[in-house]
Amino acid sequence: MGLVLAALLPGSLILFWYYGIAYVPRILFAVTLGLAAEALALQLQKRPSRGAISDGSTLVTCVLLVLAMPPSIPYGVLGLAVVTAVGLAKHLYGGLGNNPFNPAMVGYVVAL
């Protein structure tokens, strides 16, 4: 997942250059909420959270979701998209690798 985050870096830098700092608070919000949703979903499934949170998949999902959105997206819509992406699209089907759809894009569709 580290390589995926590195691959997102050039596009992220262009968005930061074009739109300014508007993406930074939204990325921090999405990552924080996404990790909390991941921990809650794992706790409800009675699965260990340490390995699943540290694998970076939730981080990639949240960053990809924010970068797909406009920089003026309201935090409520972004929060709904993140919780849907992590809680529904990722964990409803059993977690990492078992989901039939990209969780970030499911969150994007919900936000639309």
N, CA and C atoms as a LAMMPS dump frame, in Angstrom:
ITEM: TIMESTEP
0
ITEM: NUMBER OF ATOMS
336
ITEM: BOX BOUNDS ff ff ff
-5.0000000000000000e+02 5.0000000000000000e+02
-5.0000000000000000e+02 5.0000000000000000e+02
-5.0000000000000000e+02 5.0000000000000000e+02
ITEM: ATOMS id mol type element x y z
1 1 1 N 0.822 -1.195 0
2 1 2 C 0 0 0
3 1 3 C 0.868 1.261 0
4 2 1 N 2.076 1.123 0.483
5 2 2 C 2.995 2.254 0.447
6 2 3 C 3.311 2.681 -0.975
7 3 1 N 3.435 1.706 -1.875
8 3 2 C 3.688 2.031 -3.284
9 3 3 C 2.475 2.714 -3.917
10 4 1 N 1.289 2.327 -3.516
11 4 2 C 0.089 2.971 -4.037
12 4 3 C 0.026 4.422 -3.568
13 5 1 N 0.34 4.657 -2.302
14 5 2 C 0.375 6.03 -1.797
15 5 3 C 1.437 6.854 -2.515
16 6 1 N 2.576 6.233 -2.789
17 6 2 C 3.628 6.937 -3.532
18 6 3 C 3.157 7.263 -4.948
19 7 1 N 2.384 6.374 -5.545
20 7 2 C 1.86 6.63 -6.884
21 7 3 C 0.827 7.76 -6.885
22 8 1 N 0.152 7.967 -5.768
23 8 2 C -0.812 9.056 -5.654
24 8 3 C -0.148 10.413 -5.435
25 9 1 N 1.117 10.414 -5.089
26 9 2 C 1.809 11.657 -4.743
27 9 3 C 1.877 12.671 -5.89
28 10 1 N 2.261 12.308 -7.106
29 10 2 C 2.313 13.329 -8.168
30 10 3 C 0.959 13.997 -8.434
31 11 1 N -0.085 13.214 -8.51
32 11 2 C -1.416 13.788 -8.706
33 11 3 C -1.838 14.662 -7.538
34 12 1 N -1.489 14.232 -6.333
35 12 2 C -1.809 15.016 -5.139
36 12 3 C -1.101 16.364 -5.169
37 13 1 N 0.154 16.359 -5.544
38 13 2 C 0.914 17.611 -5.602
39 13 3 C 0.341 18.568 -6.646
40 14 1 N -0.109 18.037 -7.771
41 14 2 C -0.726 18.897 -8.787
42 14 3 C -2.03 19.489 -8.271
43 15 1 N -2.827 18.676 -7.575
44 15 2 C -4.065 19.207 -7
45 15 3 C -3.792 20.261 -5.941
46 16 1 N -2.77 20.044 -5.106
47 16 2 C -2.411 21.041 -4.098
48 16 3 C -1.942 22.327 -4.766
49 17 1 N -1.19 22.201 -5.856
50 17 2 C -0.7 23.38 -6.558
51 17 3 C -1.86 24.134 -7.203
52 18 1 N -2.803 23.405 -7.761
53 18 2 C -3.914 24.031 -8.479
54 18 3 C -4.964 24.611 -7.534
55 19 1 N -5.348 23.875 -6.512
56 19 2 C -6.421 24.302 -5.612
57 19 3 C -5.946 24.883 -4.291
58 20 1 N -4.695 24.764 -3.996
59 20 2 C -4.189 25.268 -2.726
60 20 3 C -4.313 24.231 -1.621
61 21 1 N -4.347 24.705 -0.414
62 21 2 C -4.281 23.841 0.76
63 21 3 C -5.634 23.231 1.129
64 22 1 N -6.658 23.453 0.334
65 22 2 C -8.019 23 0.674
66 22 3 C -8.12 21.493 0.857
67 23 1 N -7.258 20.735 0.208
68 23 2 C -7.331 19.276 0.325
69 23 3 C -6.732 18.743 1.63
70 24 1 N -5.804 19.454 2.213
71 24 2 C -5.084 18.929 3.388
72 24 3 C -6.014 18.659 4.564
73 25 1 N -6.869 19.612 4.999
74 25 2 C -7.762 19.294 6.122
75 25 3 C -8.76 18.183 5.79
76 26 1 N -9.157 18.1 4.548
77 26 2 C -10.103 17.049 4.164
78 26 3 C -9.431 15.677 4.177
79 27 1 N -8.18 15.615 3.773
80 27 2 C -7.449 14.347 3.846
81 27 3 C -7.278 13.923 5.301
82 28 1 N -6.906 14.859 6.164
83 28 2 C -6.746 14.534 7.589
84 28 3 C -8.071 14.075 8.198
85 29 1 N -9.154 14.755 7.855
86 29 2 C -10.478 14.374 8.353
87 29 3 C -10.858 12.979 7.867
88 30 1 N -10.679 12.739 6.576
89 30 2 C -11.07 11.453 6
90 30 3 C -10.242 10.309 6.567
91 31 1 N -8.952 10.514 6.717
92 31 2 C -8.09 9.457 7.249
93 31 3 C -8.45 9.158 8.707
94 32 1 N -8.671 10.19 9.489
95 32 2 C -9.043 9.986 10.895
96 32 3 C -10.37 9.245 11.011
97 33 1 N -11.359 9.698 10.261
98 33 2 C -12.667 9.046 10.299
99 33 3 C -12.593 7.633 9.727
100 34 1 N -11.834 7.444 8.673
101 34 2 C -11.699 6.12 8.07
102 34 3 C -11.048 5.118 9.006
103 35 1 N -9.998 5.539 9.707
104 35 2 C -9.338 4.639 10.664
105 35 3 C -10.26 4.317 11.839
106 36 1 N -11.045 5.3 12.263
107 36 2 C -12.007 5.038 13.339
108 36 3 C -13.095 4.066 12.882
109 37 1 N -13.579 4.242 11.653
110 37 2 C -14.588 3.324 11.122
111 37 3 C -14.011 1.929 10.95
112 38 1 N -12.762 1.847 10.518
113 38 2 C -12.092 0.551 10.374
114 38 3 C -11.972 -0.152 11.727
115 39 1 N -11.548 0.59 12.745
116 39 2 C -11.4 0.007 14.077
117 39 3 C -12.746 -0.452 14.628
118 40 1 N -13.78 0.35 14.413
119 40 2 C -15.11 -0.03 14.882
120 40 3 C -15.621 -1.263 14.157
121 41 1 N -15.442 -1.319 12.85
122 41 2 C -15.898 -2.489 12.08
123 41 3 C -15.171 -3.755 12.519
124 42 1 N -13.88 -3.639 12.761
125 42 2 C -13.119 -4.804 13.216
126 42 3 C -13.539 -5.231 14.62
127 43 1 N -13.821 -4.254 15.468
128 43 2 C -14.262 -4.569 16.833
129 43 3 C -15.622 -5.261 16.806
130 44 1 N -16.521 -4.804 15.945
131 44 2 C -17.841 -5.437 15.838
132 44 3 C -17.742 -6.862 15.292
133 45 1 N -16.74 -7.12 14.465
134 45 2 C -16.526 -8.463 13.921
135 45 3 C -15.679 -9.334 14.835
136 46 1 N -15.218 -8.738 15.931
137 46 2 C -14.351 -9.429 16.894
138 46 3 C -13.074 -9.947 16.228
139 47 1 N -12.508 -9.102 15.361
140 47 2 C -11.246 -9.414 14.7
141 47 3 C -10.17 -8.502 15.244
142 48 1 N -8.923 -8.945 15.262
143 48 2 C -7.848 -8.064 15.749
144 48 3 C -7.666 -6.864 14.827
145 49 1 N -7.495 -5.704 15.424
146 49 2 C -7.427 -4.486 14.619
147 49 3 C -6.008 -4.049 14.29
148 50 1 N -5.028 -4.512 15.004
149 50 2 C -3.663 -4.029 14.818
150 50 3 C -3.147 -4.254 13.399
151 51 1 N -3.219 -5.428 12.875
152 51 2 C -2.702 -5.717 11.544
153 51 3 C -3.526 -5.096 10.441
154 52 1 N -4.83 -5.086 10.611
155 52 2 C -5.713 -4.563 9.576
156 52 3 C -5.606 -3.047 9.443
157 53 1 N -5.378 -2.369 10.545
158 53 2 C -5.253 -0.911 10.487
159 53 3 C -3.88 -0.51 9.962
160 54 1 N -2.876 -1.268 10.3
161 54 2 C -1.517 -0.889 9.895
162 54 3 C -1.163 -1.322 8.476
163 55 1 N -2.053 -2.04 7.77
164 55 2 C -1.721 -2.464 6.401
165 55 3 C -1.803 -1.319 5.396
166 56 1 N -2.452 -0.232 5.728
167 56 2 C -2.487 0.945 4.874
168 56 3 C -3.627 0.977 3.874
169 57 1 N -4.457 -0.037 3.835
170 57 2 C -5.538 -0.058 2.845
171 57 3 C -6.588 1.021 3.115
172 58 1 N -6.879 1.265 4.369
173 58 2 C -7.838 2.315 4.708
174 58 3 C -7.267 3.686 4.37
175 59 1 N -5.996 3.859 4.6
176 59 2 C -5.337 5.119 4.262
177 59 3 C -5.424 5.379 2.754
178 60 1 N -5.157 4.361 1.958
179 60 2 C -5.246 4.497 0.502
180 60 3 C -6.679 4.811 0.09
181 61 1 N -7.648 4.119 0.664
182 61 2 C -9.053 4.36 0.341
183 61 3 C -9.443 5.8 0.637
184 62 1 N -9.072 6.287 1.802
185 62 2 C -9.46 7.643 2.203
186 62 3 C -8.779 8.707 1.341
187 63 1 N -7.502 8.546 1.077
188 63 2 C -6.785 9.526 0.252
189 63 3 C -7.333 9.511 -1.17
190 64 1 N -7.556 8.349 -1.729
191 64 2 C -8.096 8.242 -3.081
192 64 3 C -9.491 8.862 -3.158
193 65 1 N -10.287 8.646 -2.144
194 65 2 C -11.63 9.21 -2.106
195 65 3 C -11.588 10.734 -2.071
196 66 1 N -10.735 11.295 -1.239
197 66 2 C -10.638 12.755 -1.147
198 66 3 C -10.121 13.347 -2.452
199 67 1 N -9.144 12.709 -3.053
200 67 2 C -8.588 13.24 -4.299
201 67 3 C -9.579 13.153 -5.454
202 68 1 N -10.547 12.259 -5.384
203 68 2 C -11.562 12.155 -6.426
204 68 3 C -12.657 13.204 -6.27
205 69 1 N -12.73 13.828 -5.091
206 69 2 C -13.775 14.805 -4.802
207 69 3 C -13.287 16.227 -5.093
208 70 1 N -14.221 17.146 -5.292
209 70 2 C -13.813 18.549 -5.416
210 70 3 C -13.34 19.075 -4.059
211 71 1 N -12.48 20.083 -4.053
212 71 2 C -11.941 20.571 -2.774
213 71 3 C -12.967 21.285 -1.901
214 72 1 N -14.12 21.602 -2.442
215 72 2 C -15.138 22.315 -1.665
216 72 3 C -16.208 21.389 -1.097
217 73 1 N -15.977 20.087 -1.14
218 73 2 C -16.987 19.154 -0.647
219 73 3 C -17.231 19.377 0.841
220 74 1 N -18.488 19.423 1.271
221 74 2 C -18.767 19.601 2.698
222 74 3 C -18.279 18.388 3.503
223 75 1 N -17.878 18.649 4.724
224 75 2 C -17.349 17.584 5.575
225 75 3 C -18.386 16.504 5.863
226 76 1 N -19.641 16.867 5.926
227 76 2 C -20.68 15.87 6.176
228 76 3 C -20.804 14.871 5.038
229 77 1 N -20.752 15.374 3.811
230 77 2 C -20.829 14.493 2.647
231 77 3 C -19.577 13.621 2.576
232 78 1 N -18.427 14.225 2.846
233 78 2 C -17.18 13.465 2.844
234 78 3 C -17.196 12.401 3.932
235 79 1 N -17.691 12.741 5.117
236 79 2 C -17.775 11.772 6.204
237 79 3 C -18.678 10.599 5.855
238 80 1 N -19.822 10.881 5.229
239 80 2 C -20.728 9.818 4.801
240 80 3 C -20.051 8.921 3.765
241 81 1 N -19.326 9.527 2.84
242 81 2 C -18.635 8.755 1.808
243 81 3 C -17.548 7.872 2.411
244 82 1 N -16.805 8.394 3.379
245 82 2 C -15.735 7.616 4.014
246 82 3 C -16.305 6.451 4.808
247 83 1 N -17.319 6.705 5.603
248 83 2 C -17.921 5.638 6.411
249 83 3 C -18.538 4.569 5.506
250 84 1 N -19.153 4.987 4.419
251 84 2 C -19.712 4.023 3.474
252 84 3 C -18.608 3.206 2.816
253 85 1 N -17.53 3.88 2.407
254 85 2 C -16.43 3.18 1.734
255 85 3 C -15.792 2.142 2.644
256 86 1 N -15.501 2.542 3.88
257 86 2 C -14.799 1.631 4.789
258 86 3 C -15.758 0.624 5.414
259 87 1 N -16.878 1.106 5.93
260 87 2 C -17.78 0.214 6.65
261 87 3 C -18.607 -0.681 5.764
262 88 1 N -19.108 -0.144 4.676
263 88 2 C -20 -0.926 3.82
264 88 3 C -19.239 -1.643 2.703
265 89 1 N -18.531 -0.886 1.898
266 89 2 C -17.889 -1.483 0.717
267 89 3 C -16.722 -2.394 1.062
268 90 1 N -16.035 -2.096 2.146
269 90 2 C -14.882 -2.922 2.501
270 90 3 C -15.257 -4.062 3.443
271 91 1 N -15.934 -3.759 4.536
272 91 2 C -16.161 -4.767 5.573
273 91 3 C -17.427 -5.598 5.395
274 92 1 N -18.369 -5.133 4.607
275 92 2 C -19.571 -5.923 4.39
276 92 3 C -19.244 -7.239 3.682
277 93 1 N -18.218 -7.211 2.848
278 93 2 C -17.831 -8.405 2.096
279 93 3 C -16.67 -9.167 2.725
280 94 1 N -16.238 -8.782 3.915
281 94 2 C -15.213 -9.551 4.61
282 94 3 C -13.856 -8.897 4.727
283 95 1 N -13.717 -7.662 4.296
284 95 2 C -12.451 -6.963 4.486
285 95 3 C -11.582 -6.933 3.24
286 96 1 N -10.332 -6.641 3.453
287 96 2 C -9.365 -6.427 2.371
288 96 3 C -9.273 -7.636 1.444
289 97 1 N -9.44 -7.381 0.153
290 97 2 C -9.316 -8.431 -0.848
291 97 3 C -10.593 -9.183 -1.158
292 98 1 N -11.617 -8.99 -0.373
293 98 2 C -12.871 -9.715 -0.589
294 98 3 C -13.978 -8.849 -1.171
295 99 1 N -13.711 -7.583 -1.364
296 99 2 C -14.755 -6.688 -1.843
297 99 3 C -14.818 -6.704 -3.374
298 100 1 N -16.041 -6.793 -3.931
299 100 2 C -16.165 -6.838 -5.393
300 100 3 C -15.999 -5.478 -6.064
301 101 1 N -16.131 -4.402 -5.292
302 101 2 C -16.027 -3.045 -5.832
303 101 3 C -14.941 -2.294 -5.078
304 102 1 N -14.344 -1.306 -5.739
305 102 2 C -13.353 -0.467 -5.083
306 102 3 C -14.051 0.357 -4.005
307 103 1 N -13.641 0.232 -2.742
308 103 2 C -14.322 0.96 -1.666
309 103 3 C -14.33 2.476 -1.856
310 104 1 N -13.242 3.037 -2.352
311 104 2 C -13.201 4.493 -2.551
312 104 3 C -14.231 4.931 -3.584
313 105 1 N -14.409 4.15 -4.613
314 105 2 C -15.375 4.524 -5.644
315 105 3 C -16.811 4.295 -5.196
316 106 1 N -17.036 3.34 -4.3
317 106 2 C -18.367 3.185 -3.708
318 106 3 C -18.696 4.429 -2.871
319 107 1 N -17.734 4.898 -2.1
320 107 2 C -17.919 6.136 -1.343
321 107 3 C -18.179 7.324 -2.255
322 108 1 N -17.487 7.36 -3.384
323 108 2 C -17.679 8.43 -4.355
324 108 3 C -19.106 8.42 -4.919
325 109 1 N -19.605 7.227 -5.24
326 109 2 C -20.963 7.101 -5.767
327 109 3 C -21.981 7.545 -4.724
328 110 1 N -21.762 7.201 -3.464
329 110 2 C -22.671 7.634 -2.399
330 110 3 C -22.641 9.155 -2.274
331 111 1 N -21.472 9.743 -2.393
332 111 2 C -21.367 11.208 -2.306
333 111 3 C -22.076 11.892 -3.479
334 112 1 N -22.034 11.253 -4.641
335 112 2 C -22.758 11.836 -5.789
336 112 3 C -24.25 11.824 -5.54
